Amino acid sequence: MSLEGKAIGTGELSQFRTALQNGFAYTPTQHIQPTEEERNAQIAIISRVICQQYNLHQNKPILHWKSIYFRVIEVIKKEAQLGIWKHKIPEIESVRRNINYSADVRRYPDGITDSVCCTPGNYCFNPAKLLDFETREKLLKIIEESKH
């Protein structure tokens, strides 16, 4: 099938059919997946940004993903100018996804994530990264006792 001489591919035909059936079709998205090396580099910067913000603003350690994104892009652009960042500037969805990954325990063999998702879209530095095991256990005991 073609419209005005342009061939319609399988994806376009599917969208066309969906629009005919439903009256609309969701706009497909296309995200270029970063390589594992790029993903790890982004996550390292994300973790650094969250930690820096925690250290600078301990009175407001929880950050919305958009503020993390803008700071990460700022760092990446500076590193690109210095020749440190060897990858392309990431898309917003790539950074947002990697902010989530920075809080995903499956990425950390030791079970201690770099950040914690406090509420949807809001992150803070994982305090367990700063504390040794004994101190963490003492704090957990205090927290548990305060619940009673």
N, C-alpha and C positions, 0 to 999 in steps of 0.2 A: 504494500500500500504506500502511496506517496501523497503528500500535500504540496501543491505548487512545484512539482518536479523534484522535491527532496525526499529521499528514501527515509522511511521510518523504521528504526531498529526495534528490537524486542522490548527494550526498556520503555521506549517512547510509546509503543503500541499498548503496553500494559497500563501506562499512565492514561492514555487516551481512553481505553476500555473502562478503567476505574472512574474516570470523569463522566463518561456516558452513563454508567450504572448508578453512581452515587451523586452526581451533580458537582463533584469536586474530586481532586486528587492531591494528596499531600505532596509538597515539594520535596523531591529527593535531595539528600545531602551527599556531598562528596568530601570526605576527609582523607587527606594523605596521611597514612599511618607512619609515624616516625620509626626509625630503626631502633633496635634495642639500645644501641650506643647513644642515640639522640635522646631517647626516653630517660635513660639513666642520668645523662648530663642535665636534662631539665629537672628531674627529681632532685638532684644534688643542689641545684640553684634554688628550687622551691623550698627545700628543707633549710638551706642557709638563710633565705629571706625570712621564713617564719621564725627561725631562731633569733636572727638579728632584731626583728620587730619585737619579739618577746623580751630580749635584753634591753632594748631601748624604751619600751613602753609597758613595763610590768603592771602598770595600773590598768592597761587595756590590752591584755595579751591575746584576745580573740580577734581574728581577722576574717573579713568576708573574702570570698574567693576572688572578687574583682580587684580588691586592693592588692592581694597577693599577685594576681595576674599582671597588673600594671608595674609593680615593683620587679617582678621576674623579667618582664620585657625590657625594662630600664637596665637591669643588670646584664642581660644578654646583649643588648645593643652596645653597652660599654665594652664588654668582653670581645665582641665582634670587631670593634674599632681597634682594640689592642692585639687582635689576632689570636685571642685565646679561644673564642667561640668559633668553631669550624663548620657549624651547621647553618641551615637557613633559619631565619627568624620564624618561630613556630606560630601557628594559627591559635586563636583564642580557645577553640575546642580542645586542641592538643594540650595546651597548658592546663585547662580546667580538668581534663581527664587525669593528667599527671599530678595535679593537686590531690585528687582522690587517691591515686596510687600511693602518694606519700603517706597516707594514713591507712593503707591496706596491709594488714599483718602478713598476708601471703607473700609479700615482697621482702620480708625480713626474716632470715633464718633464726635470729636470736629471739624473735617474738616481740621485739620492742620497736615500734614504728617511730619515724621521725616526727610526725605530727598526729594530732587527734582531731577528728571531725566532731565538734561539740554539738552542733545542731546543723541541719541541712545548709550547706554553703558557708559555714563558719568553722574556722580551724584555729588551733593553737599548737604551740610547741609541746611535745610530749614531755612532761616533767620527769618521767622515768629515765629519759636520756641523761638527765642532769644528776640523778641520784644513784648511789650504790644500792645494792640489794637490801642490806640491813636497814638503811634509812627509808627505803620504799616500804618495807614490811612494817616498820614502826608507824609511819604515816597512815598506812592502810588500817592498822589496828586502831589508831586514834579516830579515824573516820568512822569505822565500824562501831566503836564505842559511843560516838556522838549521836548515832542513829537511835540508840536505846534510851 
